[in-house]
Amino acid sequence: MGNVLTPREHGDRLPLRERKKRRTREALIDTALELFTERGFHGVTLDELCDEVETSKRTFFRHFSSKEDVAMAPTQDLWRAFLDDLETREPGRRPLLEMLRTALCAALERMTADDWAHRVLLSRQLAARAPSMDAHGLRFCNDTSRAALGILHRRFDFGSEDDLRPRLALDMLVAAFHCALDTWVSSPGTPTRGDLAAHFREACAALPGSLTLTASPRA
């Protein structure tokens, strides 16, 4: 699921052409988030973005499908790294949800770009003001869940293709991450990748209790 910079791929170990492609992609993300934050998501045209980066629209579309796509790239890169991890991760003797949590934590560790956390913060702040970004995010989330489910059923035996438990485990993982992300975005100070990982672990730890939580009338 390319476009995710991992430690083993960093720096001179990549061919020159690939390094140039990555630099162009990162410049598009950084410039897009900066301009969208300053002028509003709908206040910047694709032509203006490409002019600012001194690249062509053709080059832009080699990396992204839309303005929404470039604005949400930081979190989308995280989930692509999660899918990459699922392709090789061995489950061991532990619940599926625990394996999925470990895979997403590992994907977070791969987000090694210096400004990744800041990019995510800007992206989430923009999404709160741009309905088209939220719609794009929902589509990406659904596509990612289907891809993850496909990987799980291809690699592991759950007894039946109709078993709902793998899908529900994925849905719980996504819900926990969204809860963690909301808490992280609203935290004071400068939130870090480590802070997001900590909030995610806390949200996952609350999942078992949420399944048995009872609702009592207020006094």
MIKOLVO-592389 format. One record per residue (C-alpha): residue in three letters; x, y, z. Coordinates in pm, whole numbers, plus 32768, in hexadecimal, padded with zeros to 4 digits. Layout:
<atoms>
AlaXYZ;...
</atoms>
This chain:
<atoms>
Met800080008000;Gly811980FA7F9E;Asn814B82638007;Val819E82108171;Leu82FF826D81D6;Thr8391816982BD;Pro84E281718370;Arg857B80688290;Glu85178133815B;His859C827E81DB;Gly86A0835B813A;Asp87A682E48043;Arg872E817D804B;Leu861D81E87F58;Pro866C82257DE9;Leu868A83937D8B;Arg854A83907CBC;Glu848582FE7DDD;Arg851383FF7ECF;Lys84A985187DE4;Lys834A84867DCC;Arg833184777F46;Arg83AA85DC7F6C;Thr82A886547E71;Arg819685957F25;Glu81FA86218078;Ala820C87827FE9;Leu80AC875C7F5F;Ile802886E580B0;Asp80D687F6817A;Thr8078890D8089;Ala7F108896806C;Leu7EE0888881E4;Glu7F8089DF820F;Leu7EB08A8680FE;Phe7D6B89D98163;Thr7DA18A4682CB;Glu7DE68BAF8266;Arg7CD68BDB815E;Gly7BDF8AC581A5;Phe7BC2897B80EF;His7AE78A0A7FDC;Gly7BB28B4A7FC6;Val7CD48AA47F0F;Thr7CBB8A177DB0;Leu7D8188ED7D37;Asp7E3189D17C3C;Glu7E9E8AB97D56;Leu7F2389957E21;Cys7FEB890B7CFE;Asp80748A657CAA;Glu80E88A927E11;Val81A789487E06;Glu821C898C7CA1;Thr819588477C1C;Ser808D87E37B20;Lys7F2E87647B59;Arg7F9A862A7AA4;Thr80A485F37BAF;Phe7FA6863D7CC1;Phe7EBF852D7C3D;Arg7FDB84337C3F;His7FD584527DBA;Phe7E7184B47E17;Ser7D1284967D8D;Ser7C8885E17E12;Lys7CB987057F01;Glu7C108632800D;Asp7D09851C7FCD;Val7E3D85F78001;Ala7DA5869E8134;Met7D65854D81D9;Ala7EAA84A8816F;Pro7F4984A082CD;Thr7E4383BA8367;Gln7E1482F98223;Asp7F8882A98227;Leu7F5C821A8384;Trp7E48812E8314;Arg7F0C80C381E0;Ala802A806882C9;Phe7F2E7FA5839B;Leu7EC57EDC8268;Asp80337E9C8216;Asp80697E188375;Leu7F3D7D2E8360;Glu7FD27C8B822B;Thr80F07BF582F7;Arg80877BFB8465;Glu80607AAA8510;Pro7F3C7A988605;Gly7FD679B9870D;Arg7EF17935881B;Arg7E327A738867;Pro7CE17B0F8810;Leu7CBC7BA986B8;Leu7C6F7D008747;Glu7DBA7CFB8803;Met7E727CA286C2;Leu7DC77DC1860B;Arg7E1F7EB38722;Thr7F8B7E498712;Ala7F8C7E748598;Leu7F047FD785AD;Cys7FFC803186C1;Ala81127FAD85E0;Ala808C808484C3;Leu809A81B385A8;Glu8206816585ED;Arg824781738477;Met81CB82DA8460;Thr832D83608483;Ala830F84AA83C6;Asp836A85CB84AE;Asp8228868C846C;Trp813885668453;Ala807E85B48596;His805C87238535;Arg7FD886C083DF;Val7ED285DF847E;Leu7E6686F78567;Leu7E3A87EE8448;Ser7D8286E7837B;Arg7C8D869B8493;Gln7C4E880C84D6;Leu7C02883E8364;Ala7B1B87118358;Ala7A4B87A88470;Arg79FF88CE8389;Ala79EA88208236;Pro78CE87248207;Ser796986A180C5;Met7A9C8634818B;Asp79C385768280;Ala791184C98160;His7A5F846E80C4;Gly7AD783EB8215;Leu79A5830C8239;Arg79DD827680E0;Phe7B4C823B812D;Cys7AF3819D827C;Asn79FA80B181D7;Asp7AF1805480C5;Thr7C03801581C6;Ser7B1F7F3D829C;Arg7AC37E6A816D;Ala7C317E49810C;Ala7C927DE3826E;Leu7B787CE6827D;Gly7BE97C588131;Ile7D4B7C2D81B6;Leu7CCD7B8282F2;His7BF27A8B8236;Arg7D077A44813A;Arg7E107A018244;Phe7D4A79698364;Asp7C3A78678398;Phe7B0D78E6845B;Gly7A3677BB840A;Ser794378718328;Glu794579978237;Asp77FC79FE82D8;Asp78937A1A8436;Leu78457B7B84AF;Arg79527B8485BA;Pro7A7C7BF184E1;Arg79B17D168457;Leu793B7D7785B0;Ala7A9F7D658636;Leu7B107E518521;Asp79EC7F3C8566;Met7A487F4986D7;Leu7BB37F938680;Val7B4B80B3859D;Ala7A5B813A86A4;Ala7B6C813287AD;Phe7C5B81EA86C7;His7B5982F78677;Cys7B16832987EB;Ala7C8C83478827;Leu7CB284398703;Asp7B9A851A8782;Thr7C37852688DD;Trp7D8F85658848;Val7D1C86848769;Ser7C708734888B;Ser7D97870C8979;Pro7E4E884989E9;Gly7FB288928980;Thr805B87ED8859;Pro7FDE86868835;Thr80E0858987C5;Arg80D68439871A;Gly81238399886B;Asp7FF784498905;Leu7F1783BE87F3;Ala7F9D825F882D;Ala7F5A828189A3;His7DF382F7896A;Phe7DBE81D78878;Arg7E3780D78975;Glu7D4D816D8A79;Ala7C25815C898A;Cys7C717FF08938;Ala7C897F9E8AA9;Ala7B2880298AD7;Leu7A907F4C89C9;Pro7A4B7E138A9F;Gly799B7EE38BA6;Ser78C67F8E8A9F;Leu78337E3D8A3D;Thr77B47DF98B9D;Leu77617F5E8C06;Thr75FF7F818C89;Ala752B80BA8C77;Ser7490811C8DC4;Pro738A822F8DE4;Arg740683728E7E;Ala739183B18FE0;
</atoms>
